[in-house]
C-alpha cells in the first residue's frame, strides 16, 4: 500500500471524529521495513500478532482519565528514617507502592544506590515532597537558611495561575526545621514561593518552594511547616495535597520538541497558500501531526493504558522508523511493562539515532510542560484537522493551539514578553480561541502588579488587562474556560479597572534603589533645587542602617512621594494604614508615603522603614504595642531631641503609663507627643541594651504567629509591659532620664 494512503487509513484519529479504518486495526511495521523498531516494541515472539482496537473504547478511556485521579485514595508516605525509603518507593509490576512520598531525610542520609532508586521512582511518575538538601539528589542547588530565616515569610515567585500549587496564594508564613534548605534559581524549576524577608540585601534569590518536572514525575520543594491561619497558608497546604499528587489529566510534553513543533507550525502557515510547495507542506504537517500523536502515546503509557499506547506507537513507528523520539517512547513503554531487555535495546538505538542527528538526547530532568487534558485534546484535534484538510483555517488553528502551549510554558517560567508575543500571534490567526484573551489579560495584569512598574505603565497595563478580560467574558463557556473561570475573568476585569484608577492617583515615575522602589513625579518642584538621586540614595542608605542591626532586610519596599499633603490623602488606601506620627508621612504594609521635602526624606524614611519592618513581621497576627513600634522607629532617626525632652520630664516625676504611650495618636499637644515618642524611644533602647537588637525580630514574629503582645513581651523579657515600665523607672534597666547605660 502506498505510504500516504496507509497513513490516512491508520491515522484518522481525531477525537470525536473517526471512521471504520480504526476497526480494521493498526498495521505493524513489516519485517522488511523498520524491523528493529518493531522488534523492540513487541518482542520477537509477538511480531506476528495484530492487535485490533476500537476507537470508541480508546476515546472513552482517554476521556475517563480527564475526569481526575485514578480510582481510590492517593497513597502517601512520610520518610523520616533511612530504613523507610526503600518500602516507600517500591514498585511492583509497574505499580508504585505510594503516589506521593514526603522525604524528610538529608542528602547525607540517602546513599547513592538509594538516590538512583529515588530518581527512577520519580522518573516513572512518582511525586516527591522534600524540604531538605536532599533536593541536590536531582541536581538542584541548595542554600542553607540562617537562624533568622527558620521562621519566615514566603511570597509568590511566579505569575498567577502558573501552577495549581499557587492558585489563590500570594503569601505564606512558614517554619523550618534546622535540617531544611532553600533552593537556588535553576532554569528547570518553576519557582513557586521566594523568601520575602532574607537577612541581607539579596544577591541570589532564595526559593522556599519550587517545582521540578522530572521525567514523568515531579519534585516539589516545600516548607517544613506552613502557618494555617495566617495569610494564604491554608490554601497553599490544600493545593499541595490536591495539586501535587499524580494526575492523569495532564499531558507531559518536552519543551524542546514542543518549541520545534511550534516552529514547524509557523512554517506551514507560510506554505499553505503555495500549491507548488504542497509536498513540503505535507511533510511539515506530518511532522506536527506525529509530534502530537507521540505525546499522546507517552500520555497513555504514563496512564498505564499500555495496549492503547502500543497502538499509537505502532502507527507512529510506521512513518518515523528512525526518529530518536520514537525510540525513547518505545523504551519508556517497555520499562513500564518491566521488559528491561527490550527497553535497553530501544534506548541504545535512541542514543545512536540522536548522535546521527547531532541532537542532544533528552534526560529525565529535561524541561517539560504539563498541559491540561482539555487543552491538549483540542490541540491534537487541530493537528488532525490540519492533516486531513490543510486549509488556511485549519493550519492557522493548529498553529494557534501550538503557540498557546509554548506561550503557556513561557508564562509559567516568567518569560512574559515571549508569552505575550505568542498569544498575540495566536489571537491574530484565530481570535475564537477562548484561552488566548484570558491569558493575555493575565500577562498584562502580571506586568501591572509588578512593583517596579511606573505609574504610567501600571495605568496602561491595568486597562489593557481589563479589556482582554472583558473580551474573554463575551465568549461562550468551553471545556478550557468553564463558567467558574469566566466568573474569575469578570472579577479580574473589575479589579484591574480599580487598579488603574488607584495607580492614576500615584506618582507616575519610578526609580529603583537597592531594595527600595521610589514613586515620584519628575515635574515635582521640590526636586528642582535638590538632586533627586542624591536624596533618594541617602534615604535608602539611612533606612537600611536603621534596621541592619536587627538582622533583617525587606525586599521590595515602595516609597511614594506625593507632591503635597492633599495628594498623600488622596492616594492612601482606605484600610491598613499604620497610625501616623508625622502629618506628612504614612505607612501601609510595605508602602511608605512621604510628602515632606527632600531634606527630610532621610529622617522620615528611617522612621517609616522600621514601621514597615514591624508591619511585615507581624502581618496576619497581632500588631506590636504602639509604644514599642514608635520607640523603635524613633530610635532609628538618630535625633535625640525627643528623648532628651522625655528624660527631663521623667526626672521631674512625669511618666506616661503604658496606656498613655499606646494612645499617641490622640495626644493633643506637640509637647505631649514628643514626650510620648521620647519615653518610648528610651524604653526601647533600654531593652536593646539588655537583650540585644537581634532579639527584636523573634519578638515581632512571635506576635505574627499568634502570640498576644503581652504574652510575647513576657516570653521575651520575663516581665509584663507594666512591670517593665516600673522596673525601668526604678533604674533596673538603666537610668530612665539619661538613656541606657
N, C-alpha and C positions, 0 to 999 in steps of 0.2 A: 504494500500500500504506500502511495506517495507520502512523504513526511508531513506536508501541510494538511492533507486530508486526515491522516492518522491523528494529528494534533487536535483538529477540530472535533473529531469524534470522541477523543479521550478527555478533552479539557473544557467542554462546555459546562462549566462547574458552577455558574453563578448561583448564589444563594437565593432561593425563591424563583429561579428560572432554570429549569433543567429538562432534558428530553430523554428519549429512550436509549440514547447512546450509553448512558450510565448503566442501564440494565444489562448491557452486553459485556460488562466487566472491564477492568483495566488491563491492557495488554502488558506483558512482560517484555523487557529487552530481550531480543533474540540471542541465542548462544553465539552467533557470529557477529553480533553487533553489541558493543558495550558490555562484553561478557564479565569483566572483572567487577563492575559495579553491581550487576545483577547477582553475582555470587555473594558479594558482601551483604547485600540487602537480605537475601533469602537463605543463604547457606546452600551448599551444593545439593543437599538432599531435598531441597524444596524448589529447585529451579523449574520443575515441570508442573508445579501446582498453580493453577489460575484462580485467584480469589475474586469472587464476584461480590459486588456491593450495591445496595440500593441507595440512591442519593437521598431519598426522603428520610431514611433512617440516619444517614450521616448528618443531615441538616438538623433533625430533631435532637441528635446527640449534642451537636455543637451549640444549638440554641439553648439546650438544657444547661450547658455549662455556663452560659451567660447569666443565669439566674443567681449565681452566688457560689458558695463554698461546696465542697463535697458533703455528702450526707454524713451526719454525725458531728460530734463536738470536735473542736480543734484540740489536738493533743499538744500540751505544752509542758516543758520540764525546766526546772531550775538546777543548774550545775554549779554548786559551790564547793565541791570536793573533787579532786582529780579522778578518784575511782568511779565517779558517776558519769564521766564524759562518754565512755565507750557505749554504755547502755542507752544514753540519751540520743546518740546519733546513729544507732544501729539501723541497718536496712536489711529487710528480709523479703526475698522475691520481688525486689524493686520497690517495696513499700517501706517508708520511713517509720521508725518507732514513734517519733514525735514530729510535729509540723513546725513548732517554734521551740527553740532552746535559748534560755537566758543564761549566758556564760558569765559567771561571776568570778572566774579564775584569772590570775595574772598570766602574762606571757610565759614567765618562768615555770608556771605550773602546767604548761601544755608542751610536752616534749615533741620533737619533730614528727615522729610517727603519728601521734595524735593530731598534730596540726595538719598533716596531709589528709588524714581521715576527715577532719573537720572541714577542710576546703572541699573535699569531694562531696561531702554531705550537702553543703550549701550549693555547690555547683549543680547538684542533682535536684535542686528545688526547695531545699530547706531554708527557713528563716532564722537567723541568729540575732539575738539581742546581746549586746555587750556594753560594759561601762568602763572596762579596764584597758590596760595597754595590750591586751590580747588582740585588739584590732590590728596590731602590727603583723599578725599572722597572715593577713591579707594584703600586706604591702603598704598599709596606711601609716602615716606619720603621726605619732602620739606626742602630746605635750603634757607635762606634769602641771597640775594646778598648784597654786600657792595655798598656804593655810587659809588665807583670807577668802580664796575662791571656793573653798569646800562648802560654803553657804553662799549661793549666788543667784543671779538673775540672768535668764536667757531671753533673747529677743529673736523673732523670726528672721532668718537669714536668706530666705528665698522669696520668690514672687508669690502672691496669693494664689491659691489653687495649684501650686507647683507640685504638690503631693497631697494625697489624702491624709497624711500624718499631720499636716499643719492647717487643715481645714478649720477655720474659726479660731486659730491660735495666733496671737501676736506676742504674748509674753508669758513666761512661766517663772516660778521660783523653785529652786532645786537645792538638794543637799547631797553631797558626795561622800563616799567612803574614802578613807586615806589611800586606798589602792586604785582609786578611779583615775581616769585620764581624759584629756580633751583631744580632739583631732585637729591636725593642721590642714590647710586647704589642699585639695587634690582634684585634678580635672575629672576624675571618675566619680567623685562624690556629688550627691545632691545635698547641699547644706540645708539643714532644717532650722537649727537654732544656734545662734552665736552667743558667746559670753558678752553680756551687755556692760558689765562693770569689771573689767580687768583691773589689776592693781598697778599698772604702769601705763604710760601713753602707748597705745597698741602699735607695734611694728608688724606683728603677724596675727592674723585673725585666729581666734580660738573658737572651735566648734564644740558646743556641748552636746549637740545631736546632729547626726548626718546619716544618710542612706547610701549604701553601695550596692548596685546590682552586680551580682557575681554569678556568672553562668545563668542557670535557670532560677537561682535563689537570690537572697539578699541578706546583707548585713546591716543592722540598724544599731548605731551607737546612741545610747540614751543615758540620762542621769540615773544615779542610784535611787534617789527618792524625789518624787515630784509633789510639791505642795498642792493638795487637792482643793483647798478652799480659797486660794489666792490666785488672782489673775486668771489665766486660762489653763491652769494645771489639770483640772478635772477633764477638760475637753481633750487635752493632749494625751492624757493617760488612756481615755476611751479610744482615741484614734489609734494609739499604739496597739491596743488589744484587738481592734477591728480591722485596721488598715494595713497592719504589717504581717498578718497571717497569710498563708498561701491562698491564692485566689485563682480560680480557673477562668475568670472573666477578664484576664489581662493577657495580651499577646506580647511576648518579649521579642523585640527587634534590635539587632545590632545597628548602632548608629551609623557606622561606616557604610554598610550596604544600603541603609535607608537613604543616606545622602547621595550615594552613587545612583540609586534608582530615581531620586528626585531630579538629578541632572539629566538622566535619560528621558524623563517626562518632559523637561523643558525643551530637549532636542526634538521630541516628537511633535510638539506644538508647532515648531518651525517647519516641519516636513509635511504636515497633514494636507496642505493645500498644493503640494507639488507632485503631480502624477508621475513625473519622471523619477521621483525618489520613493516610489511605492515599496520596492524591495527593502530599502534601508529603513523605511518607516516600519515595515512588518518586523524586521529584526529587532528594532528598538522596542516595539510594543511587546514582542515575545520576551525580551529581557525583563521588562517591567512586570509582565504577567507572571513569569516564572518566579521572580523575586517574591511577589505576594503569595504565590502558591507554596513556595518553600517555607516562608514564615508561618503559613497556615499549618503545614505539615509538622513543623517544630512545635507549634502550639498543641497540636493533637498528641504528639509524643509526650510533651510535658504534662498533659492532662491524663495520661495513661490510656488513651484511646489508640492502642498500637495497631490494630487492624486498619482503622481509618487512616492513620498516619502512613502505614505501609502503602495503601492505595495511592495516596498523594505522592509519595516518594517514587513509586514505580513510574507514574506518569511524568514527573519532572525528569527522572533519570533517562527516560526515553529520548528527550530532546536536549538535555545537557549532560551527556555522559562523562565529560571530563571536567565539569565545573567543580572547583575545590569546595565550594559551599555545600554542594550536594553530598560530597564525600563526608563532610563533617556532620551533616544532618543524619546520614546513614550510620555513622559511628555512634552518634548520640542515641539513635533508635536502638541499636544493638546493645549499647551499655545499659539502657533502661530495661532491656529484656534479659540481662545477665548473659549475653552472648559475647564474652570478652574477646575471644579469638577473632571473631568477625569484626568486632569494634576496633581492635588493634590494626587489623588489615586495612580497614577503611580509613583510619586515622593516618596510617603510613602513606596511603595513596593520596590523602588530602595534603600531607606535607610535601609530597613530590609535586602535586599539581600547583600548590601555592608557589613553590620555588620556580617552577617553569613559567608561571605567570608573573613572576617577580613581585609578588604581593606578600605582605606580612600576614602570617597565619594568626587569626584571632585566638585569644586565650580566654580563660574563664573571667578575667577582670576587664575584658573589652567593654567600652561604654555601650550601654543598652538603654533602649527606651521601652517603657511599659505602657502599652496602648490599651485603653478600654475596648472591650469586645465590640461594643456598639459602634465605635469609630472605625475599628478595623474591618468589620463586616461591610460597612458602606464603602470603604476604600477598596476592598477586594472585589466587590461588585462592580465598582467603577473600572477597575483594571480589566475585568471580564468583559464589560460592555465595550470598552475601547478595543479589545482584541477582536470581539465578534464583529464590530462595526466601527471602523476607525474614522468616524466623522469628526469635524472640528469640535462639536459639542461634547462628544464622548471623550475625546483626547483631552480637552480642557478640563473635564470633570476629574479624570484620574490625575492630571497634573495638579489641580486644586487640592484634591484629597491628599496627595503625597506632600505637597507644600505644607499642608496643615500639620502633618505628622512631624516633619522636620522642624517647623516653627514651634511646635509644642515642646520638642526637645530643647531648643534654644531658649524658650521662655522659662522652662524649669531650671535651667542652668544659669539664668541671669543674663543671657545674651539677648537683651530686649530689642536692640536696634535690628539685629538679624531677624528675629521673630516677627517684628512689625513689618519689615520689608516683605517677608514671605507671605504673611497673611494679607497684606495689601495686594500682592500679585494674585493670590488665590481669590480675593474678592473681585478684582477686576475681571478675572476669567469666568468665575461662577459665583455671582452675588447671592445665589439662592441657598448656599451652604450655611446652615444656621450658626455653627460654632465660630465662623470667621469674624463676624461683627462682635460677638461676645468676647472673644479673646483679644481683639483689637481694643475694645473698651478696657479690658483688664490691663493690657500693656500700657495704655496712656494713664490709667489710674495708678499703676505702679510707679510710673515716672513722676506723677504729680505728688504722690505720697513721700517721695524721697526728700529728706530734709535739706539736701544740698541743692535742690532746685530753687531758682529765683522766683519771686512773686509773680513776675510776668509769665514765666513758663508754667507755673502752677495754675494760674487762671486759664491759660490756653489749654493745657492738658486736661484739667478737670472738665472743662466744657466739651472738649473733643471726646473724652471718655463718656460723658453723659449722652452725647449724640449717638455714639455707637451702641450704647446700652438701649437707648430708645429705639434704634433700628432693630435690635435683637427682639425687643418686645413685640414688634409688629409681625414677626414670623410665627407660623403655627408651631405647636409643640411637636417635637420629634423624639426618637429614641435617644439621641445625643443631648438634646436640650428639652427636658421634660417640663411639666408645669412648675415644680419647685424651683428649677433653675431659672425659668422665666421670671418667677417672683423675685429671685435673687437679683436678676438683671434690673428689674424695676427699682428695687431698693438701692442698688449701686448707682443707678442713674440719678436718683434723688440726692443721695449723699455726695455724689460728685458735683452736682449743682451747688449744694451747700458749701462744699469745699472751695469752689470757685468764688462764691460770694465772700467767704471769710478771707481767702487769700488776697482778694482785691482791696481789702482794708489794710493789709500789711505792707511794710516797705518793699519796694519792687526789686531791689538789687541784693545780691548775696556775695559774701566773702567768707571763705573757709580759712581758719587759722588753727592748726592743730586739731584738737577735738571740739573747737568752737565753730559754730556756723552763725555768722552775723547777717542779719537782715537790716538793710538801711536804704535810704534814698540818696543817691549820689547828688541830687539837687538840693539837699538839706543845707541851709545857710550855716548851720553850726560847724560844718566841716570845711568852710572856706578859709577860716583863719587858723585851724589846727589840722595838721596832717592826719588824715583818717587812718591810714595803715599804721602809723606810729602809735596812735591812741588805742587801736584795737589790739595790736601786738602787746602793748604794755598791760592792757586789761587782761589779756589771756595769761601772760606770764604771772601777773599778780594773783589772779584767781587760782591758777594751778598751785602756786606756792602756798596759798591759803589752806588747801586740803591735802597737799602732798604728805604732811606729817601724819595724817591718818591712814596712809597707805591705800588710797582709793583714787580711781580715775573713772570719769563718766564720759562716754562717747556714744552719740554726739550730744552736745548741749547747744540749743539755739538761743541766741541773744538778739532780740528785736529792738530796734532803735527808732521808735516813733518820733515824729517831729516835735510834738508837744504833749502836754498832759491830756488834752482833749483827744488827740489821736490815740494815746495809750488806752483811755477808757473805751474807745470805740472798738479796738481790736482785742480786748481781753475776753476770754471765754466766760460764759455765764456761770460755770461751776469750776471747782478745783483750784481756785486762786488762793495762794497762801496769804495769811494776814500780812498786811503791808506795814513797814516801819517808815520807809521813805515815801512821800507822796508821789514821787516821780519814778517809782520802780515797783514792780510786782513780779511774782513767780508763780507759774502754773506747771506742775510736773517738772519737765526738763526744759521748759521755755522761760527765759528771763526777758522781762520788758523793762527797758530803761529809756526815760525821757529827759535825762539830765544833759549836761554839756560834756564835750569830750574831756574836759579837765576833771570831771567827777566820775568818769567811766571806771577808772581804776578802783576807787573805793567801793562804789556800788556793785561792781561786778564781783569783787571779793565777797561782799556780804551775801549777794543773791546766789552765788555759786554754791556756797555752803548750804544754803536752803534747798538748792536743787539736790545736793547730796542727801540731805535729810528726807526729802520727798521720795527720792529713788529707793533708798534703803528701807523705808517703812511703807512703801507703796503696797496697797492691798491689805494692810494691817492697821495697827493703832498709830496715830501720829505721835511724835515725841512731845514731851512737855514744852509748852511755849517758851518758858524761861530758858530751857536748855538750848532750844533751837536758835533763839535770838542771841543768847550769850555766845554760842559757838560762832554764829555769823558775825557778831560784833567783834569778837576777838581776832577774826581774820582781817579786819580793816586796818590794823596797825595804827590806830589812833586812840590814845589813852585819855582823851578829854572826858568822856562819859565815865570811865572807870575812876578817874581822879575825883570827879564830882560825887560819885556814889560813895567813894571812900570817906570823903569829908562828911557826908550826911550820916553814914553809918557810925563814924566815931562820935557824932553828935547824938546818937541814940535813935536815929530814924532808919529803921529796917523794914523793908516791904516783906510781907508774907508770901508764901508760895501762891496763894490765890491771887494776890495783887500782881505778882510777877506774871502770872498766866493770863492776866486781863490787860495786857499792854495796849491792845487795840482801843480800849475805851478810856485810856488816860487822857484827861482834858488839857493839861498844861504841858509845855515843852520841857520844863524842868523835871516834872514827874516822869515823863517818858525817858529823858536822858538818865535819870536816876535808875529807872527800871532796867534799861539796857545795860547801864554800867554795873549794877549789882549782879545781873545775870552773867555778865562777862567775867566778873571777879569770881563768882561761884564756879563757873565752868573751868576757868584757869586753875582753880584750886583742885578740881577733880583731875585735870590733866597732869598736874604735878604729882598727885598721889598715885594715880592708877596708870598713867601713861597715855599718850594720844592713840596708840594702837588699839586701845580697848574701846574706842568710840564706835567703830564700825560694828563690832559684835553687839554692843548695846542697842544701836539703832536697828540692826537686822532682827534682833530678838522680838522687837515690837512688830516688825513687819511679818514675822512668823506667828504672831498671835498673842504674845505676852502683853499684858496691860502695862502702861507706863510705870505704875507703882511697882508691879512685880519685877519688871525688867530693871528698874533702878535698884531695888533691894538685891537682886541677883548680882548686880554689878558692884555695888558699894557695901552691901551688908546693912544699909540703913534705908529707912523711908525718906521721902523727899523732905518732909517737915523735920525729921530727926537730923538729916544732914544740914539743913539750914541752921538749926540750933547749935549743932556741933561746930559749924563753920563760924558762926557769930562768936562763939566762945573761944575761938582761936585754935581749935583742934585740927583744922586744915590750913593753918597759916593765918596771919593777922588779916582780917577781912578788910580793914581800912587801908592797908598798904599793899594789897595784892599778895599773891602767893610768895612764900619764901622757902 
